[in-house]
Amino acid sequence: MPNKISLAALPTPLFRHDRLDALCGTRVWVKRDDISASGAAGNKVRKLEYLAADALERRATTLITCGGQQSNHARATAIVAAELGLKTVLLLRTADPASPPPPVGNLMLDYLVGAEVRFITPAEYRERDRLMAAVAGELEARGERPYVIPEGGSNGLGSLGYVDAMAEVRAQLDAGLADGPAPFDAVVHACGSGGTSAGTALGARRYGVAPVTHAVAVCDDRAYFEAVVGRIIEETVALSPELDRSARPVIHDAWKGPAYGLPSAEQAAFIVEVARKTGLLVDPVYTGKALFALSRLEPKPKRVLFLHTGGLPGLLAQSETFAGFFGS
Ligand SMILES: *Cc1c(COP(=O)(O)O)cnc(C)c1O
């Protein structure tokens, strides 16, 4: 098994709320990975426990990664790098690099911890792996030791963080924190680059956390994620051969909303209702769409583990999306 370093505040708690159950139409335990750390909070920090350990073992001096302009993964990577004394180069997708986006939300934190941000177009982003390799070559020529982390930290190594998260949930079930040791009926979570989905499916099988895991796509489609998650599962099993390579998530692509990062009017209203009735904050890019999906899922699993994978900084950058609800 690969090594990891401790970056997250674990175990993350399980949150219950009667009014959340009512909004979702079932009994929900929220796994609070949104408070897995301070600035680096969210699902990416579990992946980074393995990825950063590998980078340190290879004596890296700079982490290179990529994402959208409000990438939670890029922000978590930059903050972890600062903690470890490493530099960061982020390739961030934006509509027009000539007019850079405002430094708010995740981007504000990227700048705060001193990441070098390079904006790229959506067309260039499709070539992200090649572009990150080119940046690595450039840094090597300057005497740096670069370490490239793929989009979302989603490779076999990163996904081990979610295998471990399921072991953590198994211990919480055994400790009686979710009405006894019986498995949940399902796990539900948002899916953006596939690593959380791969690790959760493998870990839920390995530790008897639930017989099915539902991955709610926020971009691309089911065929795309079946291929991507299948590949990550193969990589993960190669690193940890006791895992069952036949484990697979159920991937849903009906709740992506109008575009990546944008909720439908119904999804936005749902996010506001959850906040106002329960105090739980879910974001319009990932967790709000996934929780909305749970509220619509049929047939409805009876005891559900919902992975709250984070996203608060991105929510803070989207005041226009919710402006219609303010003052009301
Ligand atoms: C990245 C992210 C996800 C999706 O996880 P993947 O492993 O990339 O599929 C879900 N929620 C939040 C808040 C994220 O930042």
The ligand as an ORCA input file, in Angstrom:
! r2SCAN-3c Opt
* xyz 0 1
  C     -14.181     17.861     -7.003
  C     -15.462     17.908     -6.265
  C     -16.411     16.874     -6.409
  C     -16.252     15.753     -7.371
  O     -15.264     14.837     -6.988
  P     -14.465     14.071     -8.120
  O     -13.601     13.154     -7.376
  O     -13.701     15.130     -8.878
  O     -15.446     13.403     -9.010
  C     -17.561     16.933     -5.650
  N     -17.786     17.972     -4.819
  C     -16.922     18.983     -4.681
  C     -17.287     20.104     -3.783
  C     -15.725     18.979     -5.398
  O     -14.862     19.997     -5.256
*
